[in-house]
Amino acid sequence: MTPRRWFGLRAGAANWLWVAVAVMLLDQWTKYLVTDNLAEFEEIILLPVLEIMRLHNEGAAFSMLSNASGWQRWLFIGLGLAVSVAILIWLRRVPGKGQNLLAAGLSLILGGALGNVTDRVLWGHVIDFIRVHYQQYYFPAFNVADSAITIGAALLILDNLLEYDRARAAARKKR
């Protein structure tokens, strides 16, 4: 293995794995703080529209399948691990330079996915604790991992749009 490679990744792409590790550690640390200081459904009101409330989500996004009989835990662990492996393969193919938005987005999604998989393996559910609302209208509760996944997905979309724009500009130049 050359010094420019780490676990088969090019040096540039491998540098982004630290983002995934940092997201996973931050996610687990915040969940530890919440579980150590709040009972389930206990809340701390931060702003009239924002609170910290410990919630357990046995389902997927927006609590889908949360009332299933338990099989969903293993499905979501398997999906999270499969997505993580796919992202590692994708990240391995990212050039060391020139694809920073793509690499950052993939790393954020990877860290978030592994953070939530860790919860499912350890506890059988994901710990959510950030609640945003306006009057009686509540956005589904989320956590650091969910935030990283959302930001990562936005970066992938932005990268795709910018790449599309660059391709269109290059096609115009050829004419």
PyMOL commands that set and color helices and strands:
alter all, ss='L'
color gray80, all
select helices_A, chain A and resi 11-15+17-37+61-63+71-93+100-123+144-174
alter helices_A, ss='H'
color red, helices_A
select strands_A, chain A and resi 5-6+9-10+43-47+50-57+126-134+137-138
alter strands_A, ss='S'
color yellow, strands_A
deselect
rebuild
show_as cartoon
